[in-house]
Amino acid sequence: MATGMRKEVIGNAVLYLGDCLEILPTLPKVDAVITDPPYGIGEAAGKNASRNRKNASRNKLAVAKDFGNDSWDDQPISPELLALVIGAGKWAIVFGGNYYPMAPSSCWLVWDKENGDSDFADCELAWTNIPKAVRRIRYMWNGMLRANKEMRGDHPTQKPIGVMKWAISHVPVPAETILDPFMGSGTTGVACADLQRKFIGIEREPKYFDIACERIENAQRQQRMFP
């Protein structure tokens, strides 16, 4: 067991609190890695709160939660760790792949956030090694205006559950086990619970790990109540 690592098993999800650089080499290869690693753009360092104050005054949208001033997004992950992440599964989907030197790919996943008049990016890009054409989803994620009235606010770079389920749908079948080495607040795990897939998640920040455990447990409970 890696130094200081904590492991939680919730139904068919296995969650690790610790550094994925230490944990990944101990895991078996999975069907697919779907993840959103740090890009090095400082979204954890108070930038999110100041930007949302400006957007709120301009668009009359709710100001997002102030997540404090953390350092985990101060720089992108190393090329060595990125290679380890991609190699952990047969298939890989890496959000923010445009921030990294990636291999050529025929299939990028494009998430159009329908942001309207704001200084947030209009789209987010995910690199894949999947042999198909580029795919796009329009899924609003703009202040109070969110598709399916989905809640947000657990993490500064939180993805919608609907977008992660869409990403999973592009993985060639069979893809029974999904790994997210940068789990954050556990959205990929919630999507896997909704789709009845096995999930392995790794997160090094204790506050987000605890949120992920709670969200995934709640999602699995909902599946048991309404199969």
LOTI-462948 format. One line per 10 residues: their letters; for each residue x, y, z of N, C-alpha, C. Coordinates in nm, 2 decimals. Layout:
// LOTI-462948
A	X Y Z X Y Z X Y Z; ... .
This chain:
// LOTI-462948
MATGMRKEVI	0.08 -0.12 0.00 0.00 0.00 0.00 0.09 0.12 0.00; 0.05 0.22 -0.08 0.13 0.35 -0.09 0.13 0.42 0.04; 0.23 0.50 0.07 0.25 0.57 0.19 0.13 0.67 0.21; 0.06 0.66 0.33 -0.05 0.74 0.36 -0.18 0.72 0.28; -0.18 0.61 0.20 -0.30 0.59 0.12 -0.42 0.54 0.20; -0.54 0.58 0.16 -0.66 0.53 0.22 -0.75 0.47 0.11; -0.81 0.36 0.14 -0.89 0.29 0.04 -1.03 0.27 0.09; -1.13 0.31 0.00 -1.27 0.29 0.04 -1.34 0.21 -0.07; -1.41 0.11 -0.04 -1.49 0.03 -0.13 -1.64 0.06 -0.11; -1.70 0.11 -0.22 -1.84 0.15 -0.21 -1.91 0.07 -0.33 .
GNAVLYLGDC	-1.98 -0.04 -0.29 -2.04 -0.12 -0.40 -1.94 -0.17 -0.50; -1.96 -0.13 -0.62 -1.86 -0.17 -0.73 -1.76 -0.06 -0.76; -1.74 0.03 -0.67 -1.64 0.14 -0.68 -1.53 0.12 -0.58; -1.41 0.14 -0.62 -1.29 0.13 -0.53 -1.23 0.27 -0.54; -1.22 0.34 -0.43 -1.16 0.48 -0.43 -1.04 0.48 -0.34; -0.94 0.55 -0.39 -0.81 0.57 -0.32 -0.78 0.71 -0.29; -0.75 0.74 -0.17 -0.70 0.87 -0.13 -0.55 0.86 -0.13; -0.48 0.94 -0.23 -0.34 0.93 -0.23 -0.29 0.98 -0.37; -0.16 0.97 -0.39 -0.10 1.02 -0.51 -0.11 0.91 -0.62; -0.17 0.95 -0.74 -0.19 0.85 -0.84 -0.05 0.80 -0.90 .
LEILPTLPKV	0.05 0.88 -0.88 0.18 0.84 -0.93 0.23 0.72 -0.85; 0.19 0.71 -0.73 0.23 0.59 -0.65 0.13 0.48 -0.66; 0.00 0.51 -0.68 -0.11 0.41 -0.68 -0.12 0.34 -0.81; -0.11 0.42 -0.92 -0.14 0.36 -1.06 -0.05 0.23 -1.08; 0.08 0.23 -1.05 0.15 0.11 -1.08 0.11 -0.02 -1.01; 0.03 0.00 -0.90 -0.02 -0.11 -0.82 -0.15 -0.17 -0.87; -0.21 -0.10 -0.97 -0.35 -0.14 -1.02 -0.34 -0.22 -1.15; -0.43 -0.32 -1.17 -0.44 -0.39 -1.30 -0.49 -0.29 -1.41; -0.46 -0.33 -1.53 -0.50 -0.25 -1.64 -0.65 -0.25 -1.66; -0.72 -0.14 -1.68 -0.86 -0.13 -1.69 -0.91 -0.12 -1.84 .
DAVITDPPYG	-1.04 -0.12 -1.85 -1.09 -0.11 -1.99 -1.08 0.03 -2.04; -1.10 0.13 -1.96 -1.09 0.27 -2.01 -1.05 0.36 -1.89; -0.96 0.46 -1.93 -0.93 0.57 -1.84 -1.00 0.69 -1.89; -1.08 0.75 -1.80 -1.16 0.88 -1.84 -1.13 0.98 -1.73; -1.06 1.09 -1.76 -1.01 1.17 -1.65 -0.99 1.32 -1.70; -0.98 1.40 -1.60 -0.96 1.55 -1.62 -0.85 1.60 -1.54; -0.72 1.58 -1.58 -0.61 1.62 -1.50 -0.59 1.77 -1.49; -0.51 1.81 -1.39 -0.48 1.96 -1.38 -0.42 2.01 -1.51; -0.45 2.12 -1.55 -0.40 2.18 -1.68 -0.29 2.28 -1.65; -0.28 2.33 -1.52 -0.18 2.43 -1.49 -0.23 2.57 -1.52 .
IGEAAGKNAS	-0.37 2.59 -1.51 -0.43 2.72 -1.54 -0.48 2.80 -1.42; -0.45 2.74 -1.30 -0.48 2.81 -1.18 -0.62 2.82 -1.13; -0.71 2.73 -1.18 -0.85 2.74 -1.14 -0.87 2.71 -0.99; -0.77 2.65 -0.93 -0.78 2.62 -0.78 -0.73 2.74 -0.70; -0.68 2.84 -0.76 -0.61 2.94 -0.68 -0.68 3.08 -0.68; -0.81 3.07 -0.65 -0.89 3.19 -0.63 -0.94 3.26 -0.76; -0.89 3.21 -0.88 -0.92 3.27 -1.01 -1.07 3.25 -1.04; -1.12 3.14 -1.00 -1.26 3.11 -1.02 -1.36 3.21 -0.96; -1.33 3.24 -0.83 -1.41 3.33 -0.76 -1.41 3.47 -0.82; -1.30 3.53 -0.85 -1.29 3.66 -0.90 -1.36 3.67 -1.04 .
RNRKNASRNK	-1.34 3.57 -1.12 -1.40 3.56 -1.25 -1.56 3.56 -1.24; -1.61 3.48 -1.15 -1.75 3.47 -1.13 -1.82 3.60 -1.08; -1.74 3.68 -1.00 -1.80 3.81 -0.96 -1.82 3.89 -1.08; -1.73 3.90 -1.17 -1.74 3.98 -1.29 -1.85 3.93 -1.38; -1.86 3.80 -1.39 -1.97 3.74 -1.48 -2.11 3.76 -1.42; -2.11 3.76 -1.28 -2.24 3.78 -1.22 -2.29 3.92 -1.24; -2.21 4.02 -1.23 -2.25 4.16 -1.26 -2.29 4.18 -1.40; -2.22 4.11 -1.49 -2.25 4.12 -1.64 -2.38 4.05 -1.68; -2.39 3.92 -1.63 -2.50 3.84 -1.68 -2.61 3.81 -1.58; -2.60 3.87 -1.46 -2.70 3.84 -1.35 -2.71 3.70 -1.32 .
LAVAKDFGND	-2.60 3.63 -1.32 -2.60 3.48 -1.29 -2.54 3.47 -1.15; -2.57 3.36 -1.08 -2.53 3.33 -0.95 -2.38 3.32 -0.94; -2.32 3.38 -0.84 -2.18 3.37 -0.82 -2.14 3.23 -0.77; -2.04 3.17 -0.83 -2.00 3.03 -0.79 -1.94 3.04 -0.65; -1.93 2.92 -0.59 -1.87 2.90 -0.46 -1.72 2.94 -0.47; -1.68 3.01 -0.36 -1.53 3.04 -0.34 -1.46 2.91 -0.29; -1.38 2.85 -0.37 -1.31 2.73 -0.33 -1.18 2.75 -0.26; -1.15 2.87 -0.23 -1.02 2.90 -0.16 -0.91 2.91 -0.25; -0.79 2.90 -0.20 -0.67 2.93 -0.27 -0.58 2.80 -0.26; -0.60 2.70 -0.34 -0.52 2.58 -0.34 -0.42 2.58 -0.45 .
SWDDQPISPE	-0.33 2.49 -0.45 -0.22 2.49 -0.54 -0.22 2.37 -0.64; -0.32 2.28 -0.64 -0.31 2.16 -0.71 -0.32 2.19 -0.87; -0.36 2.31 -0.91 -0.37 2.34 -1.05 -0.27 2.44 -1.09; -0.16 2.45 -1.02 -0.06 2.55 -1.05 0.02 2.51 -1.17; 0.03 2.39 -1.20 0.11 2.34 -1.32 0.05 2.21 -1.37; 0.07 2.19 -1.50 0.02 2.06 -1.56 0.10 1.94 -1.50; 0.04 1.82 -1.52 0.11 1.70 -1.47 0.23 1.68 -1.57; 0.32 1.60 -1.52 0.44 1.57 -1.60 0.41 1.48 -1.72; 0.49 1.48 -1.83 0.47 1.39 -1.94 0.48 1.25 -1.90; 0.56 1.22 -1.80 0.58 1.08 -1.75 0.45 1.03 -1.68 .
LLALVIGAGK	0.39 1.12 -1.60 0.26 1.08 -1.54 0.15 1.07 -1.64; 0.15 1.16 -1.74 0.05 1.15 -1.84 0.06 1.02 -1.91; 0.18 0.98 -1.95 0.19 0.85 -2.02 0.15 0.73 -1.93; 0.17 0.74 -1.80 0.13 0.64 -1.71 -0.02 0.63 -1.70; -0.08 0.75 -1.70 -0.23 0.75 -1.69 -0.29 0.69 -1.82; -0.24 0.73 -1.94 -0.30 0.68 -2.06 -0.27 0.53 -2.08; -0.16 0.49 -2.03 -0.13 0.34 -2.04 -0.20 0.26 -1.94; -0.27 0.32 -1.85 -0.34 0.24 -1.74 -0.47 0.17 -1.80; -0.51 0.21 -1.92 -0.63 0.15 -1.98 -0.61 0.12 -2.12; -0.70 0.03 -2.18 -0.70 0.01 -2.32 -0.74 0.13 -2.40 .
WAIVFGGNYY	-0.84 0.20 -2.35 -0.89 0.32 -2.41 -0.87 0.44 -2.31; -0.86 0.56 -2.37 -0.83 0.67 -2.28 -0.91 0.79 -2.34; -0.97 0.87 -2.25 -1.03 1.00 -2.27 -0.97 1.10 -2.17; -0.90 1.20 -2.22 -0.83 1.29 -2.13 -0.88 1.43 -2.16; -0.97 1.49 -2.07 -1.01 1.62 -2.09 -0.89 1.72 -2.07; -0.89 1.83 -2.14 -0.78 1.92 -2.14 -0.66 1.87 -2.22; -0.68 1.77 -2.31 -0.57 1.72 -2.38 -0.50 1.82 -2.47; -0.57 1.93 -2.50 -0.52 2.04 -2.58 -0.41 2.12 -2.50; -0.40 2.10 -2.37 -0.29 2.16 -2.29 -0.16 2.08 -2.29; -0.17 1.96 -2.35 -0.05 1.87 -2.35 -0.01 1.83 -2.49 .
PMAPSSCWLV	0.12 1.79 -2.51 0.16 1.73 -2.64 0.11 1.59 -2.65; 0.00 1.57 -2.72 -0.06 1.44 -2.73 -0.03 1.38 -2.87; -0.05 1.25 -2.88 -0.04 1.18 -3.01 -0.15 1.22 -3.10; -0.13 1.22 -3.23 -0.24 1.25 -3.32 -0.36 1.16 -3.30; -0.48 1.22 -3.31 -0.61 1.14 -3.28 -0.71 1.18 -3.38; -0.79 1.08 -3.43 -0.90 1.11 -3.52 -1.02 1.16 -3.44; -1.02 1.13 -3.31 -1.14 1.15 -3.23 -1.11 1.24 -3.11; -1.15 1.37 -3.12 -1.15 1.45 -3.00 -1.30 1.47 -2.96; -1.33 1.47 -2.83 -1.46 1.50 -2.78 -1.47 1.64 -2.75; -1.57 1.71 -2.80 -1.59 1.85 -2.78 -1.71 1.88 -2.70 .
WDKENGDSDF	-1.70 1.94 -2.59 -1.81 1.98 -2.50 -1.84 2.13 -2.52; -1.95 2.16 -2.59 -1.99 2.30 -2.60 -2.07 2.34 -2.48; -2.02 2.43 -2.40 -2.08 2.46 -2.27 -2.19 2.57 -2.29; -2.22 2.62 -2.41 -2.32 2.72 -2.43 -2.31 2.83 -2.33; -2.19 2.89 -2.32 -2.16 2.99 -2.21 -2.22 3.12 -2.24; -2.25 3.15 -2.37 -2.31 3.29 -2.39 -2.20 3.39 -2.38; -2.24 3.51 -2.32 -2.15 3.62 -2.30 -2.07 3.61 -2.17; -1.96 3.53 -2.17 -1.88 3.52 -2.05 -1.74 3.50 -2.09; -1.64 3.51 -2.00 -1.50 3.49 -2.03 -1.45 3.35 -2.00; -1.55 3.26 -1.97 -1.51 3.12 -1.96 -1.50 3.06 -2.11 .
ADCELAWTNI	-1.42 2.96 -2.12 -1.41 2.90 -2.25 -1.54 2.85 -2.30; -1.56 2.87 -2.44 -1.69 2.82 -2.50 -1.70 2.67 -2.50; -1.58 2.60 -2.52 -1.58 2.46 -2.53 -1.47 2.40 -2.44; -1.48 2.27 -2.41 -1.37 2.20 -2.35 -1.34 2.08 -2.45; -1.21 2.04 -2.46 -1.17 1.94 -2.55 -1.12 1.82 -2.47; -1.15 1.70 -2.52 -1.10 1.58 -2.46 -1.03 1.50 -2.57; -0.90 1.47 -2.55 -0.83 1.38 -2.64 -0.87 1.24 -2.62; -0.87 1.16 -2.72 -0.90 1.01 -2.71 -0.81 0.93 -2.80; -0.79 0.81 -2.77 -0.73 0.71 -2.86 -0.83 0.62 -2.92; -0.96 0.67 -2.93 -1.07 0.59 -2.99 -1.07 0.61 -3.14 .
PKAVRRIRYM	-1.08 0.50 -3.22 -1.08 0.51 -3.36 -1.22 0.55 -3.42; -1.25 0.67 -3.41 -1.38 0.72 -3.47 -1.36 0.87 -3.50; -1.46 0.94 -3.55 -1.45 1.08 -3.58 -1.48 1.17 -3.46; -1.45 1.30 -3.48 -1.47 1.39 -3.37 -1.62 1.40 -3.34; -1.65 1.41 -3.21 -1.78 1.41 -3.16 -1.80 1.54 -3.07; -1.93 1.59 -3.07 -1.96 1.71 -3.00 -2.09 1.69 -2.92; -2.09 1.75 -2.80 -2.21 1.76 -2.72 -2.24 1.90 -2.68; -2.36 1.95 -2.69 -2.40 2.08 -2.64 -2.47 2.06 -2.51; -2.41 2.11 -2.40 -2.45 2.08 -2.26 -2.43 2.21 -2.18; -2.53 2.29 -2.16 -2.52 2.42 -2.09 -2.46 2.40 -1.95 .
WNGMLRANKE	-2.37 2.49 -1.92 -2.30 2.48 -1.78 -2.25 2.62 -1.75; -2.35 2.71 -1.73 -2.32 2.86 -1.72 -2.40 2.92 -1.61; -2.33 2.93 -1.49 -2.40 2.99 -1.38 -2.52 2.91 -1.34; -2.63 2.98 -1.32 -2.76 2.91 -1.29 -2.82 2.83 -1.40; -2.77 2.86 -1.52 -2.82 2.79 -1.64 -2.75 2.66 -1.67; -2.81 2.55 -1.63 -2.74 2.42 -1.64 -2.84 2.32 -1.70; -2.79 2.24 -1.79 -2.88 2.14 -1.85 -2.92 2.04 -1.74; -3.05 2.00 -1.75 -3.11 1.91 -1.66 -3.11 1.95 -1.52; -3.10 2.09 -1.50 -3.10 2.15 -1.36 -3.00 2.08 -1.27; -2.89 2.04 -1.33 -2.78 1.96 -1.25 -2.71 2.05 -1.15 .
MRGDHPTQKP	-2.69 2.01 -1.03 -2.62 2.08 -0.93 -2.47 2.09 -0.96; -2.41 2.20 -0.92 -2.26 2.21 -0.93 -2.21 2.28 -0.80; -2.08 2.28 -0.78 -2.03 2.36 -0.67 -1.94 2.28 -0.58; -1.92 2.15 -0.60 -1.84 2.07 -0.52 -1.69 2.09 -0.55; -1.65 2.14 -0.67 -1.52 2.14 -0.71 -1.50 2.25 -0.82; -1.39 2.32 -0.82 -1.38 2.44 -0.92 -1.38 2.39 -1.06; -1.34 2.27 -1.09 -1.34 2.23 -1.23 -1.44 2.11 -1.25; -1.54 2.10 -1.18 -1.64 1.99 -1.18 -1.70 1.98 -1.32; -1.71 1.86 -1.37 -1.78 1.83 -1.50 -1.92 1.79 -1.47; -2.01 1.81 -1.56 -2.15 1.76 -1.55 -2.15 1.61 -1.56 .
IGVMKWAISH	-2.25 1.55 -1.49 -2.26 1.41 -1.49 -2.31 1.37 -1.64; -2.39 1.45 -1.70 -2.44 1.42 -1.83 -2.32 1.41 -1.93; -2.23 1.50 -1.92 -2.11 1.51 -2.01 -2.02 1.38 -1.99; -2.00 1.34 -1.86 -1.92 1.23 -1.84 -1.99 1.10 -1.88; -2.12 1.09 -1.87 -2.19 0.97 -1.92 -2.18 0.97 -2.08; -2.19 1.09 -2.14 -2.17 1.09 -2.28 -2.03 1.05 -2.33; -1.93 1.09 -2.25 -1.79 1.05 -2.28 -1.78 0.90 -2.27; -1.84 0.84 -2.16 -1.83 0.69 -2.14 -1.90 0.62 -2.26; -2.00 0.68 -2.31 -2.08 0.62 -2.42 -1.99 0.60 -2.55; -1.88 0.68 -2.56 -1.80 0.67 -2.68 -1.69 0.56 -2.67 .
VPVPAETILD	-1.68 0.50 -2.55 -1.57 0.40 -2.53 -1.62 0.27 -2.60; -1.54 0.21 -2.69 -1.58 0.08 -2.75 -1.62 -0.02 -2.64; -1.72 -0.09 -2.67 -1.76 -0.20 -2.58 -1.68 -0.33 -2.60; -1.66 -0.41 -2.50 -1.71 -0.39 -2.37 -1.61 -0.30 -2.29; -1.66 -0.22 -2.20 -1.58 -0.14 -2.11 -1.65 -0.14 -1.98; -1.62 -0.24 -1.90 -1.68 -0.27 -1.78 -1.63 -0.19 -1.66; -1.49 -0.16 -1.66 -1.43 -0.09 -1.56 -1.36 0.04 -1.61; -1.40 0.15 -1.54 -1.35 0.28 -1.58 -1.26 0.33 -1.46; -1.15 0.39 -1.50 -1.06 0.45 -1.40 -1.05 0.60 -1.42; -1.05 0.68 -1.31 -1.03 0.82 -1.31 -0.92 0.85 -1.21 .
PFMGSGTTGV	-0.79 0.87 -1.25 -0.68 0.89 -1.16 -0.68 1.03 -1.10; -0.77 1.13 -1.15 -0.78 1.26 -1.09 -0.93 1.28 -1.06; -0.98 1.21 -0.97 -1.12 1.19 -0.94 -1.19 1.32 -0.90; -1.13 1.41 -0.83 -1.19 1.53 -0.78 -1.31 1.50 -0.70; -1.43 1.55 -0.73 -1.54 1.53 -0.64 -1.62 1.41 -0.69; -1.57 1.33 -0.78 -1.63 1.20 -0.81 -1.73 1.19 -0.92; -1.74 1.29 -1.01 -1.84 1.29 -1.11 -1.83 1.17 -1.21; -1.71 1.13 -1.24 -1.69 1.01 -1.33 -1.75 0.89 -1.26; -1.73 0.88 -1.13 -1.78 0.77 -1.05 -1.93 0.77 -1.04; -1.99 0.89 -1.03 -2.13 0.90 -1.03 -2.19 0.86 -1.17 .
ACADLQRKFI	-2.13 0.90 -1.28 -2.17 0.86 -1.41 -2.16 0.71 -1.42; -2.06 0.65 -1.37 -2.04 0.50 -1.38 -2.15 0.43 -1.30; -2.19 0.49 -1.18 -2.29 0.43 -1.10 -2.42 0.43 -1.18; -2.45 0.55 -1.25 -2.58 0.56 -1.32 -2.58 0.46 -1.44; -2.46 0.43 -1.49 -2.45 0.34 -1.61 -2.42 0.19 -1.57; -2.41 0.17 -1.43 -2.38 0.04 -1.38 -2.25 -0.02 -1.43; -2.15 0.07 -1.43 -2.01 0.03 -1.46 -1.93 0.03 -1.33; -1.83 -0.06 -1.33 -1.73 -0.06 -1.22 -1.64 0.06 -1.23; -1.60 0.11 -1.12 -1.53 0.24 -1.11 -1.41 0.23 -1.02; -1.29 0.28 -1.06 -1.18 0.30 -0.97 -1.14 0.45 -0.98 .
GIEREPKYFD	-1.13 0.51 -0.86 -1.10 0.65 -0.86 -0.98 0.68 -0.76; -0.90 0.78 -0.80 -0.79 0.82 -0.72 -0.80 0.97 -0.70; -0.78 1.02 -0.58 -0.78 1.16 -0.55 -0.69 1.19 -0.43; -0.60 1.30 -0.45 -0.51 1.32 -0.34 -0.55 1.43 -0.24; -0.66 1.50 -0.27 -0.71 1.61 -0.18 -0.81 1.55 -0.09; -0.79 1.54 0.04 -0.89 1.48 0.13 -1.03 1.54 0.12; -1.04 1.67 0.11 -1.17 1.73 0.11 -1.25 1.68 -0.01; -1.19 1.67 -0.12 -1.26 1.63 -0.24 -1.28 1.48 -0.24; -1.19 1.40 -0.18 -1.21 1.26 -0.17 -1.33 1.23 -0.09; -1.35 1.30 0.02 -1.47 1.27 0.11 -1.60 1.31 0.03 .
IACERIENAQ	-1.60 1.42 -0.04 -1.71 1.45 -0.12 -1.74 1.34 -0.23; -1.64 1.29 -0.29 -1.66 1.19 -0.39 -1.72 1.06 -0.33; -1.67 1.02 -0.22 -1.72 0.90 -0.15 -1.87 0.92 -0.13; -1.91 1.04 -0.08 -2.05 1.06 -0.05 -2.14 1.07 -0.17; -2.09 1.13 -0.28 -2.17 1.14 -0.40 -2.18 1.01 -0.47; -2.08 0.93 -0.47 -2.08 0.79 -0.54 -2.17 0.70 -0.46; -2.16 0.71 -0.32 -2.25 0.63 -0.24 -2.40 0.66 -0.26; -2.43 0.79 -0.27 -2.56 0.83 -0.30 -2.61 0.79 -0.43; -2.53 0.80 -0.54 -2.56 0.75 -0.67 -2.59 0.61 -0.67; -2.51 0.53 -0.61 -2.53 0.38 -0.60 -2.66 0.35 -0.53 .
RQQRMFP	-2.69 0.43 -0.42 -2.81 0.40 -0.35 -2.93 0.43 -0.43; -2.93 0.53 -0.52 -3.04 0.56 -0.61 -3.06 0.45 -0.71; -2.95 0.39 -0.76 -2.96 0.28 -0.85 -3.02 0.16 -0.79; -2.99 0.14 -0.66 -3.06 0.02 -0.59 -3.20 0.05 -0.57; -3.24 0.17 -0.54 -3.38 0.20 -0.52 -3.46 0.20 -0.65; -3.40 0.25 -0.76 -3.47 0.26 -0.89 -3.39 0.19 -1.00; -3.38 0.06 -0.99 -3.29 -0.01 -1.09 -3.35 0.01 -1.23 .
